[in-house]
Amino acid sequence: MNKKIDIDCNHFLETMQEGIWMTDKEMKTTLVNTKMAEMLGYEVSEMINRSVFDFMDKETEKIIRKKTKKRKAGLPETYESRLMHKSGNNISVEIRSAPMIDESGIYCGVLAGISNITEVKKIAAEQDILLNNMHIQVWYLTNEHTYGFVNKAHAEFNGFKVEDIAYQNMYDKFDAKKVDSWI
């Protein structure tokens, strides 16, 4: 029975479309799936028993060390970060991490699901450059009177910076009669 569960678990880990990374309480890698290893340009065996901090730059390491304190306190978290590919290039990732707690309630490590979002971030940056360099106003509302995205042309036309108007209630920024005429 246990062998069947092990086989099913291994199949599950290897068919996941995201990287799976498990550490012990000292943040040493105890398990990664093939997807995680490939994401970073390694073989699974090259990552086992290595510190997670071996796979990131010093700036990211400082951030992850702070976040690890939250795992030790029993708190799960989802956040964006960077990891270092074997080639030395950073990749953008979304990390969904949770503490692992033993039967006695003692923290014993971290389990994380990790997705490579490098291409998504690249496309978003390209769209931002495109939309903010257009002379045509582009914006949308998230509801009846709250801005969502606002490009530079629209913000400047109305006397604002993008960060001062995006995701804000129009009634807080404009005369009510003007807003009513637009809606």
C-alpha positions in Angstrom: 0.0 0.0 0.0 2.7 2.5 0.9 4.7 1.7 -2.2 1.5 2.6 -4.3 1.2 5.9 -2.4 4.9 6.6 -3.1 4.5 5.9 -6.8 1.3 8.0 -7.0 3.1 10.9 -5.2 6.1 10.7 -7.5 3.8 10.7 -10.5 2.0 13.7 -9.2 5.2 15.6 -8.5 6.6 14.9 -12.0 3.4 15.8 -13.9 2.9 19.1 -12.2 3.2 22.1 -14.5 5.0 24.1 -11.8 8.2 23.6 -9.8 7.9 21.9 -6.4 10.7 22.7 -3.9 10.9 21.3 -0.4 13.5 22.3 2.2 14.4 21.3 5.7 14.4 23.8 8.6 17.9 25.0 7.7 16.6 25.7 4.1 18.6 22.9 2.6 16.8 21.3 -0.4 15.3 17.9 0.4 13.2 17.5 -2.7 12.6 19.2 -6.1 10.7 17.9 -9.0 12.1 17.8 -12.6 10.2 20.9 -13.6 11.8 22.9 -10.8 15.3 21.7 -11.7 14.8 22.4 -15.4 13.5 25.9 -14.6 16.9 26.7 -13.1 19.0 24.7 -15.6 19.9 21.9 -13.2 19.5 18.2 -12.8 17.4 17.2 -9.7 20.5 15.6 -8.2 22.5 18.8 -8.5 20.0 20.7 -6.2 19.5 18.1 -3.4 21.2 19.0 -0.1 22.1 22.5 -1.4 20.8 25.7 0.4 18.0 27.5 -1.4 20.2 30.6 -1.1 22.7 29.0 -3.6 20.0 29.7 -6.2 19.6 33.4 -5.8 21.5 36.7 -5.7 22.4 38.4 -2.4 19.6 40.9 -2.7 17.0 38.2 -3.1 18.6 36.2 -0.4 18.0 39.0 2.1 14.3 39.1 1.1 13.8 35.4 1.3 15.5 35.2 4.7 12.9 37.6 6.0 10.1 35.7 4.4 11.4 32.4 5.9 10.8 33.9 9.4 7.1 34.0 8.4 7.2 30.3 7.5 8.8 29.5 10.8 5.9 31.4 12.4 3.5 29.1 10.6 2.4 31.5 7.9 2.0 30.6 4.2 2.5 33.3 1.6 2.4 33.9 -2.2 4.8 36.4 -3.6 6.9 37.3 -6.6 10.7 37.0 -6.5 13.8 36.1 -8.5 15.8 32.9 -8.7 19.2 32.5 -10.4 19.4 30.1 -13.4 22.6 28.0 -13.7 23.6 30.3 -16.5 23.8 33.2 -14.0 20.7 34.9 -15.4 17.8 35.8 -13.0 14.4 34.5 -13.7 11.2 36.0 -12.3 9.0 33.6 -10.3 5.8 33.4 -8.4 6.3 31.5 -5.1 3.5 29.9 -3.1 5.2 28.7 0.1 3.9 27.1 3.2 5.5 25.9 6.3 5.9 22.2 7.0 5.0 21.3 10.6 5.6 17.8 12.1 3.2 15.8 14.3 4.5 17.7 17.4 3.7 21.0 15.9 7.4 21.9 15.3 8.5 23.7 12.1 10.5 21.4 9.9 10.9 23.2 6.6 9.1 24.8 3.7 7.1 23.4 0.7 6.8 25.7 -2.2 5.1 25.7 -5.6 7.0 27.9 -8.0 6.0 29.2 -11.5 8.3 30.9 -14.0 6.7 34.2 -14.8 9.7 35.7 -16.7 7.8 35.9 -20.0 4.7 37.3 -18.4 6.7 40.0 -16.7 8.5 40.7 -20.0 5.2 41.0 -22.0 3.7 43.3 -19.2 6.8 45.6 -19.4 6.5 45.7 -23.2 2.8 46.5 -23.0 3.5 49.2 -20.4 6.2 50.8 -22.7 3.8 50.7 -25.7 0.7 52.0 -23.9 2.6 54.8 -22.1 4.3 56.0 -25.3 1.1 56.3 -27.2 -0.4 59.8 -27.8 -3.9 58.2 -27.7 -5.6 58.1 -24.3 -6.1 54.5 -23.0 -7.9 53.7 -19.8 -10.7 51.4 -18.4 -12.9 51.4 -15.4 -12.9 48.5 -12.9 -16.5 49.4 -11.9 -18.9 52.2 -12.7 -16.6 55.0 -11.5 -13.2 53.6 -10.5 -10.3 53.7 -12.9 -8.3 50.6 -13.6 -5.3 51.0 -16.0 -4.6 54.6 -17.1 -1.9 55.4 -19.6 0.3 58.5 -19.5 -1.6 60.3 -22.2 -4.9 60.1 -20.4 -3.4 61.1 -17.0 -1.5 64.1 -18.4 -4.5 65.2 -20.4 -6.4 65.5 -17.2 -3.5 67.1 -15.3 -2.3 64.0 -13.3 0.5 61.6 -13.1 -0.4 58.0 -13.8 0.2 56.9 -10.2 -2.1 59.7 -8.9 -5.1 58.6 -11.0 -4.9 54.8 -11.8 -7.1 52.6 -9.6 -8.7 55.7 -8.0 -12.4 56.7 -7.8 -13.1 59.2 -10.5 -15.3 61.3 -8.1 -12.3 61.7 -5.9 -10.3 63.2 -8.8 -12.8 65.2 -10.9 -15.9 67.4 -10.5 -19.0 65.2 -10.1 -20.8 66.8 -13.1 -17.8 66.0 -15.3 -17.7 62.4 -14.2 -21.5 62.1 -14.6 -21.2 63.4 -18.2 -18.5 60.7 -19.0 -20.5 57.8 -17.5 
